[in-house]
Amino acid sequence: MTQWSGYLGLILQGALVTIELTLMGSVLALVMAFLAGMGRVSRFFIVRAIATTYIEFFRGTSIFVQLFWAYFVLPFAGLSLTPLQAGVLALGLNVGAYAAEVVRGAILSVGREQYEACTALNLGRWQGMRHVILPQALLVMLPTFGNNAIELLKATSVVSLISLADLTFQAQVVRSQTGSTLMPFVSVLVIYFGLALIISWGIRSLERRMARGLDGVRV
Amino acid sequence: MPAPIIKVDAISKSFGTFKVLDGLSMQVMPGEKLALIGPSGSGKTTILRILMTLEKIDGGHIQVDGEQLYHMERNGQLLPADERHLAKMRQKIGMVFQLFNLFPHKCVMDNVTLAPMLTKGVARAAAQKRAMELLDMVGLADKAKAMPAQLSGGQKQRVAIARALALSPKIMLFDEVTSALDPELVEEVLNVMRKLAAETDMTMLLVTHEMGFAHDFADRVLFFDRGRIVEEGKPDEIFRHPKQERTQSFLKKIIAAGHRV
């Protein structure tokens, strides 16, 4: 039993790496999502074109390939990344591309009358976006952002392919060292599921807080 | 005789193949209260939206308060207005919408103070003081902290009026502001407008189906049909003795539908 606790320690170390990747990847994804999502509704053709290219490219190629490029190909261009950096970069850019479409859709879902009120009150384009459109759009984005974050959490397992010791990687290590398949795989299953639950719960409570007052019932 | 505050000169506007405004010209004097009436699709709302720069024009010129609205003069040439020019011109004009268009995520107070703080750099305390005066004027001082969803339609519309007034425009546009309200809530909004007309010298343009109100409120009534002004005159002339056949048949229909004239 003491032996198991040692191996469980290994798996928990892997879980920490997975959490780290998820958090950092989510931050990058969020930044990319807003940049590209708002770029997609820009007045300027060139901004729209850049945003669209980014989104289509990263949605259209596999995350494995993107990770391999970040880790194995970029060094040829003189940019060497640590496995963690490469993982965060690939995950953030990949999920950011999906989330960018969420941002764009949410911005477009805010009614035309809100934009017209902004014009009538003489708010500038950015002022209206910042104070009127985005706060309302954010509420529309949140549920899908939750999906994206969970997708990102699960996608972190690809970094085991560039020998980053995440949850999946550690499970393989424990399995090969102990010969036991059930214990490591049950552990990682439970841990991934637990982490996903935490994300769901976090997003839901954020949603509840932001929706307060909007329906006239809860204040 | 003072110069008109609004001069609309041969404006045309189409939506696709539908010609909404067909060489429309009109003038409004400072402080004048104008009612725009007519069947739907006649272009009366469109001209308000054009004055608020919510629609682009296809041709013609508009002068507001001595300056071109959609053009700017540069070295004696008339160029299409850029965003900065439009922003400057919008300061002169405020608008109240049929569906209120309040910001649902902001409380009443923030709805009213947002634009003065952002566009005029008014300090929060000063903006809130002014907002309280305006909310008091529309009879909603006790609702400053409420969210729009907690208000009735009439209350929402009164907040929307206060919000537009907070920017102190010279011209106020009212686009069917009571059309979306339950009948028993119409009067509270009309009362605010009567008060506004009595206490300020603002120029007010009003698109409405409330013929009784238009009659009492307006200095002049314009009857729109198919993108043109068919007939205009004092309320008594238009409502009691309309000369044009189209005006007569429109008013007849309105009365038949149960509206008071």
HADDOCK unambig.tbl for C-alpha pairs under 7 A between the chains (distance, minus, plus):
assign (segid A and resid 113 and name CA) (segid B and resid 101 and name CA) 5.85 0.50 0.50
assign (segid A and resid 114 and name CA) (segid B and resid 101 and name CA) 6.01 0.50 0.50
assign (segid A and resid 116 and name CA) (segid B and resid 54 and name CA) 6.75 0.50 0.50
assign (segid A and resid 117 and name CA) (segid B and resid 101 and name CA) 6.03 0.50 0.50
assign (segid A and resid 120 and name CA) (segid B and resid 52 and name CA) 6.27 0.50 0.50
assign (segid A and resid 120 and name CA) (segid B and resid 94 and name CA) 6.21 0.50 0.50
assign (segid A and resid 120 and name CA) (segid B and resid 95 and name CA) 6.06 0.50 0.50
assign (segid A and resid 121 and name CA) (segid B and resid 115 and name CA) 5.96 0.50 0.50
assign (segid A and resid 121 and name CA) (segid B and resid 164 and name CA) 6.93 0.50 0.50
assign (segid A and resid 122 and name CA) (segid B and resid 87 and name CA) 6.11 0.50 0.50
assign (segid A and resid 122 and name CA) (segid B and resid 90 and name CA) 6.04 0.50 0.50
assign (segid A and resid 122 and name CA) (segid B and resid 91 and name CA) 6.83 0.50 0.50
assign (segid A and resid 122 and name CA) (segid B and resid 119 and name CA) 6.89 0.50 0.50
assign (segid A and resid 123 and name CA) (segid B and resid 115 and name CA) 6.55 0.50 0.50
assign (segid A and resid 123 and name CA) (segid B and resid 119 and name CA) 6.29 0.50 0.50
assign (segid A and resid 132 and name CA) (segid B and resid 103 and name CA) 6.81 0.50 0.50
assign (segid A and resid 136 and name CA) (segid B and resid 105 and name CA) 6.82 0.50 0.50
assign (segid A and resid 213 and name CA) (segid B and resid 147 and name CA) 6.08 0.50 0.50
assign (segid A and resid 214 and name CA) (segid B and resid 104 and name CA) 6.05 0.50 0.50
assign (segid A and resid 214 and name CA) (segid B and resid 105 and name CA) 6.01 0.50 0.50
assign (segid A and resid 214 and name CA) (segid B and resid 149 and name CA) 6.09 0.50 0.50
assign (segid A and resid 215 and name CA) (segid B and resid 149 and name CA) 5.69 0.50 0.50
assign (segid A and resid 216 and name CA) (segid B and resid 147 and name CA) 6.85 0.50 0.50
assign (segid A and resid 216 and name CA) (segid B and resid 149 and name CA) 4.33 0.50 0.50
assign (segid A and resid 216 and name CA) (segid B and resid 150 and name CA) 4.54 0.50 0.50
